[in-house]
């Protein structure tokens, strides 16, 4: 892989991972129309994902730190409750051991919401993983899905500002957002666009919607990386490739960071119109190309 290709793929990964234009849809377009080789190897894929993960961690470090801490406390309290349950069932002295309330803070509620959304996505998307993987082999499905993304973004601008944050969000809301993320596994459906629109439809505040969408992507990206690790040991790379891979990772992280900041501004200002028009044009061109090429 050349340095230029590594930089190009880093820009594509960093931008389309967070901007509502679908990274998988663009990879299909680059592969089918422009003849760009998008199969860059397992290691490079992992490094690109790592770069975008770092961007999320930098922007939301304070929130992620609290979520991890509260998540560990949830596990601890569940263990205590399990022990107390056993004691209450086996105690012969009539002593009652109290149970701890698990979801007792806003951040604990946030942890549970993320878990529910992630589980929903997993249950819906994993059984169709192979079929989804082949959906981008031609331009028809990505083209149609980009048009759908355009419609989704059109409605995102017209949704009223909500008032829900983690404390007031329901698990039904979390399931709905998880379903949106599952649908976004189709090439051409923007993950960020669909989950942000779903969050706004659930009445989330705009700031919380963006935070929820991007933090929710962490388990999804980590899951994809973990699934690729077994194939990592089968690959071999040269010293030059290692340097290019690292450059691509850094580019993906920097571009991703800038795009997250831009998305915070875009959602706040209700300005998805440009992305909606772009996705519609890209989708129509892709469908036409499929039939005439």
Number of C-alpha atoms within 10 A of each C-alpha: 16 11 16 12 17 24 20 15 25 30 22 20 28 31 25 23 25 28 20 26 26 29 22 25 29 21 22 26 26 14 18 20 14 9 10 14 13 15 10 13 14 19 20 23 22 20 21 27 24 19 25 29 23 20 23 22 17 13 16 14 13 10 15 18 12 14 21 14 14 22 18 13 14 20 12 13 17 16 13 15 18 13 14 18 16 12 14 16 12 10 13 8 7 9 9 12 15 11 14 14 11 17 16 12 13 16 20 23 23 22 22 20 24 25 18 20 23 23 18 20 23 18 13 15 19 13 10 12 13 10 11 15 13 11 18 23 15 18 26 21 22 28 31 21 23 31 25 20 27 30 15 21 27 19 15 24 20 14 14 14 15 17 14 18 19 20 14 12 19 14 16 13 19 25 20 20 31 30 23 25 31 24 18 23 20 26 28 34 32 33 30 25 29 27 28 29 28 24 28 28 20 21 20 25 19 26 15 18 25 25 18 22 24 21 18 22 21 20 15 15 16 15 12 14 19 12 11 15 13 10 12 15 10 8 9 10 11 8 8 11 16 14 13 19 28 19 19 27 28 23 25 32 28 18 22 28 24 15 20 23 12 14 20 16 15 17 19 15 11 16 17 22 16 11 18 26 17 15 28 20 15 22 27 16 14 25 19 13 17 16 9 6 7
